[in-house]
């Protein structure tokens, strides 16, 4: 059953948001922060750059947030407006109030975020799981896209994953402990260690 993303404790939330805010202060170009109300909760979006034409909206990979684009934002925003949202239900400054149940809900959340930003069409790009999310917008709301770009989409974006992969996720998710989640994350991102 889909759940609402939350921190494990008030202390964990305070620690995370302190680090998040310190990282946000390092954003290399002028930007504004907008909180957009959607039917899934409040979405935090950072707006950078200026220019004419359809803006760019960038979706991060698994458990990422809009700040992951920091090292690329100067190039992306050199000629256009670029939006880098946190993902509802993932670590960041969104406040989720309703579960996101499937790909249709993901697409609806992105489109409601665009509506809240006052944007009709965007160049939508996503990395990894964000690429799958972008693909869902293409499936359900292609009229809202000026273009669709997928950076390093996972195998499950285009094909069914192997049972061994699903079993790894199941083993970690049935009884999630900090240690199991660390092991799964280390396995998923071996070069990030």
matplotlib code that plots the C-alpha trace (Angstrom):
import matplotlib.pyplot as plt

x = [0.0, 1.4, 2.6, 3.3, 7.0, 8.1, 11.3, 11.9, 12.0, 11.9, 15.6, 16.4, 14.2, 16.0, 19.4, 18.5, 16.9, 19.9, 22.2, 19.8, 19.6, 23.4, 23.7, 21.0, 23.0, 25.8, 23.5, 25.9, 23.5, 20.6, 17.4, 14.0, 12.2, 8.5, 6.2, 3.5, 0.3, -0.7, -3.3, -0.3, 1.0, 3.3, 6.2, 9.4, 10.7, 13.8, 13.7, 16.9, 17.9, 16.0, 15.2, 12.5, 11.0, 9.8, 11.5, 13.3, 12.2, 14.8, 13.8, 16.5, 17.3, 16.2, 15.9, 17.4, 16.0, 16.3, 19.7, 21.4, 21.5, 23.7, 26.9, 25.1, 22.7, 24.9, 25.0, 21.4, 20.1, 22.4, 19.6, 16.4, 14.4, 15.1, 13.0, 14.5, 11.8, 12.2, 10.2, 7.0, 7.6, 11.4, 13.9, 13.7, 11.5, 8.2, 5.4, 3.4, -0.3, -1.5, 0.2, 1.5, 0.2, 1.5, 2.8, -0.4, -0.1, 3.5, 2.5, -0.4, 1.9, 4.4, 1.5, 0.0, 3.4, 3.6, 0.2, 1.2, 4.3, 2.1, 3.8, 1.9, 4.8, 8.3, 11.4, 11.3, 14.4, 15.0, 17.9, 17.6, 14.2, 13.5, 13.8, 11.0, 9.0, 9.5, 8.5, 5.2, 4.5, 5.1, 2.7, -0.2, 0.4, 2.5, 0.8, 2.6, 6.0, 8.2, 10.7, 11.5, 15.1, 16.1, 19.5, 20.6, 17.1, 17.1, 16.3, 12.9, 12.0, 11.8, 11.6, 10.6, 13.3, 14.8, 13.3, 16.7, 16.6, 13.0, 13.9, 16.7, 14.2, 11.7, 14.2, 15.2, 11.7, 9.9, 11.8, 13.6, 16.3, 18.9, 21.6, 19.6, 18.8, 22.5, 23.5, 20.9, 22.0, 25.6, 24.7, 22.7, 25.4, 28.7, 30.8, 29.2, 31.1]
y = [0.0, 3.4, 5.5, 9.1, 10.0, 11.0, 11.3, 8.6, 11.1, 14.9, 14.7, 13.1, 15.7, 18.5, 17.1, 16.5, 19.9, 21.6, 19.9, 20.6, 24.3, 24.5, 22.9, 25.1, 28.2, 27.0, 27.3, 29.0, 31.3, 33.6, 31.6, 31.8, 29.2, 28.5, 26.2, 24.8, 23.2, 20.0, 17.3, 15.2, 18.0, 21.0, 20.8, 22.8, 24.1, 26.2, 28.5, 29.6, 31.4, 33.5, 33.6, 33.0, 29.8, 26.8, 26.4, 23.2, 21.1, 18.6, 15.5, 13.8, 10.2, 7.9, 9.7, 12.8, 16.3, 19.5, 20.3, 17.5, 19.7, 22.3, 21.5, 21.7, 24.5, 27.3, 25.6, 24.6, 28.0, 30.1, 30.8, 29.5, 29.3, 26.0, 24.5, 21.9, 20.5, 18.2, 15.1, 14.6, 11.8, 11.8, 13.5, 17.3, 20.2, 18.9, 18.1, 15.1, 14.8, 12.0, 8.9, 8.7, 5.3, 4.7, 6.2, 8.1, 9.8, 10.7, 12.3, 14.1, 15.4, 16.8, 18.4, 20.0, 21.3, 22.9, 24.3, 25.9, 27.4, 28.8, 26.8, 25.2, 23.3, 22.4, 20.6, 17.8, 15.9, 13.2, 11.2, 7.5, 7.0, 10.7, 9.5, 7.0, 9.8, 12.0, 9.1, 8.8, 12.5, 11.7, 8.8, 10.6, 14.3, 14.5, 17.8, 19.5, 18.6, 20.6, 17.7, 14.7, 13.8, 10.7, 10.7, 7.2, 5.7, 2.4, -0.9, -0.9, 2.2, 0.1, -3.5, -5.7, -6.0, -9.4, -11.2, -11.1, -7.3, -7.3, -9.7, -7.4, -4.5, -6.8, -8.0, -4.5, -3.1, -5.8, -5.0, -1.7, -1.0, 1.7, -1.0, -2.8, 0.5, 1.5, -1.9, -1.5, 2.0, 1.0, -1.8, 0.6, 3.3, 1.6, 4.5, 7.0, 5.5]
z = [0.0, -0.9, 2.0, 2.7, 2.8, 6.3, 8.4, 11.0, 13.8, 14.5, 15.2, 11.8, 10.1, 11.8, 11.0, 7.3, 6.8, 8.4, 5.9, 3.0, 3.8, 4.1, 0.7, -0.8, 0.3, -2.1, -5.1, -7.6, -9.4, -8.3, -7.8, -6.1, -4.2, -4.8, -2.8, -5.1, -3.7, -5.4, -4.5, -3.1, -0.9, -1.1, -3.6, -3.2, -6.5, -7.2, -10.2, -11.8, -15.0, -17.5, -21.1, -23.6, -24.8, -22.9, -19.6, -18.5, -15.5, -14.1, -12.1, -9.9, -9.5, -6.7, -3.4, -4.8, -4.6, -6.7, -5.2, -7.1, -10.2, -8.4, -10.3, -13.7, -13.1, -14.5, -17.9, -17.9, -16.9, -19.1, -21.7, -20.1, -16.9, -15.2, -12.5, -10.1, -7.8, -4.9, -5.4, -3.3, -0.8, -1.2, 1.1, 0.7, 1.6, 0.1, 2.5, 1.3, 2.3, 0.0, -1.4, -4.9, -6.0, -9.6, -12.8, -13.4, -10.0, -10.7, -14.0, -12.3, -9.6, -12.2, -14.2, -11.1, -10.2, -13.7, -13.3, -10.0, -11.7, -14.4, -17.1, -20.0, -21.7, -20.6, -21.7, -19.2, -18.3, -15.6, -14.4, -13.5, -11.7, -12.6, -16.2, -15.6, -13.9, -16.9, -19.2, -17.2, -18.0, -21.7, -21.5, -19.8, -20.6, -23.8, -24.7, -21.8, -23.2, -25.5, -25.3, -23.2, -22.2, -20.2, -18.5, -17.6, -17.4, -15.4, -17.0, -15.5, -17.5, -20.6, -19.5, -16.5, -13.9, -13.0, -10.1, -8.3, -8.3, -7.1, -4.3, -3.1, -2.9, -1.2, 1.4, 2.3, 2.3, 4.3, 7.4, 6.7, 9.2, 8.8, 8.2, 5.5, 3.7, 3.9, 2.3, -0.4, -1.1, -1.2, -3.7, -5.9, -5.9, -5.6, -6.9, -4.4, -1.5]

ax = plt.figure().add_subplot(projection="3d")
ax.plot(x, y, z, "-o")
ax.set_aspect("equal")
plt.show()
